[in-house]
Each structure stands twice: as structure tokens, then as C-alpha cells.
Amino acid sequence: MKTYVLMVSKVFPQYHPRKGEQTGFRDKILITKNHTLRMNTALWEARAEEINAGQAILSIRQWSGKPYEPGSHQEEILQLTHLGTQRIRLSYNKTKRLWEGFVSYGKYEKRVNLARLATNDGLSVEDFEQWFRLQPEGKDLSPVILHFTDMRY
């Protein structure tokens, strides 16, 4: 059976104010982290179709140390045989002076509270905004949400 690997970060990235600190994603995935966001939407939607059709599995992993460093290896956190996807648009509201999320439902969009989105992604709102480099007056982002559970927006 085909295996797709989804890597999650063990530490915050270098550009983040909390760079080098532990993310806790391993434990959060097993308890409270319901999803992750990825920018390569078409790729992950195609992979989700294969996984949901029983043609592949998803292996969620993290590195034991620094990626590709001698002695560091990939540690599996969880295997999934189902993976949900939802397209989302992250947009800055100039009037409210905050970032908002809008999940696509065909021609329609449903607003998603950013605090709820961040929490379900295993982050605080501030960490979420820094992770995705969401700056006031920044460009919209259109990632895909990869759902580890049956929860949807």
C-alpha cells in the first residue's frame, strides 16, 4: 500500500518569534490538534482522494532531532486511513484590523473564527499569525485544511 508522509514541526521555525521552542504537535495531534494547513492544495486533495479510497495511508511524522542531521530519524506519530480536506482563504479585514478565515462551499464561503482555526491547528492566534506570516495589509492565502478527525467548519 502507498504511504504518504506528512511532516509536522517539532520546533517553531527560524522566522517565528518563538524559534527553536517545542511546538508540542506530537501530543496535540493525539489530543487536540484536529488539522494542519498546507499550501499545495491540489496535491493534498489528490492524496486525500487516494487515502479515502483505501489506496494509500497517511503517516504523520516528525524528526527526532534536526531534519536530515546525522542520527536524526523520522518518528511516526499517527497513521490515518481517512483524511478530510477543506479549502480556506485567509484574508485581512482592513475595517476590523484583523485576519479572518473563509472556508469554501462551492460558490459560497463560510466565515471561520481565527481563534477556533488556530486552536484546532494546535497554536495560539498570535503563533498562528506568525507561523503563516500574516501581516496587516498582507496578501490573502489560500491553503487547504487537512483534517485528522471528522470535524469540519
N, C-alpha and C positions, 0 to 999 in steps of 0.2 A: 504494500500500500504506500502511496505517495505521502510524504510528510512535508508540510510547510512549517518553517520556523519563524516565529515572531519573537524578536529580542526586545526585552524591556531593560531599562537602565537601572543599574544598581545604585548609582550616584547621580546627583544633579550635574548637568553638562557644564563645561567650562565657561560658557557665556552667561550662565544663570548666577544671580547674586549668592545662591547657596552652593556654588560649585564645590564638588567633592563630598558634600554631605550625603548620607544614605537617603534614598528615596523611600525605602520600606515597601517597594512594589511587590516583592515576593509575598509577604504576609498579607498585604492589601488585596492582591489577586485572589487569595484563598478566602478572604472575608468580605471586603467592602469595595474593591476596585472592580466595577462592573464592565468597564470598557477601556479602550485606548483609541486615540485618534491617529490616523496616518494620512499623509498627503497623496500617496499613489492610489487614488480611488479605484480606477479601472482594474488594476492588478488585484487589489484585495477583494473587489466584488467578484471577479472571476474565480479567485481561490475559494471564496466563501461558497460559491455555487458547487464547486467540486467537493468541498468538505461536507456540505449539506446533502449531497447526492451519494455520500458514502464512498467516494473515490479517493479521499485523502483525509488526513488528520492534521490538526494544528498543534504544534508543540511550542508552548510559551516557555522561553528560556531567558536566563541572564548569565553573564560571565561570572566566574568565581573570583576573578581579580580584574585587572585592566584588560580590555579586549585585545586579543592576539598576543598578549605578553607571554613569554615563556613560563610554563607552569600553570597558566590560567586556562580554564576549560569552561564549556557551556554546561550550565546546570539546568535541568528541566524543572519547571515549576508545576506545570499542568499540561495535560493533553485534552483537546476538545474535538468532539466529533460533530459539533454544530457551531456555527458562527453567524451571528446576525450582523447586518450592515445597515447603516442609515447615512445618507448624505446630509451634511450640515454646512451652513455658511456662517462664518464668524464675521461680524460687521461692527464698526464703531459708530455709535449713535452720537452725533455731534451735539444734539439738543440735550440729551441726558448725560453726556460726557462719560459714557461707559461702553464696554463691549457687550454685544448680545449674540446669541446663537439662534439660528433658524433652521429647523430640520425640514427637509424636503418631503412633500407628499404629492408627487406628480407635479401639477401646476401650482400647488399651494404650499405654503410654508407655515410651520408652527413655531412660535417663539419658545425657546428653552432658556430657563433661568441659568445664568452663567455660574452661580454658586452651586446649583444642583449638578450642572455639567462637570465642573471642576471636582466636586466631591466624588462623583461617580467615576472620575478618572484618577482618583487617588491623590488629589492635590488641593491646596487652598486656592482661592481665586487669585491671590497675588502670585503664587507659584505657577499657576496655570497660565496667567498672562505673560509672565517672564519666560516660561518654557516655550510658548508659541510666539514669543517676541511681539506680543500685541501692544503696539504703541498708539497713543492718541493720533488721529489723522492717518493711521496706517491703512494699508490695503486690506480688503476683505480676503479671508482664507476660506477655502472650500475643501476641507478634508473629509474623510469617511470615518464614521464611528464603527469600530469593530466591537460588537457586544459579546461578552463572555457568558452572559446569562440571558434569560428570556425578557429582561427589562428593556423597554423601548420608550422613546419620547413621543 
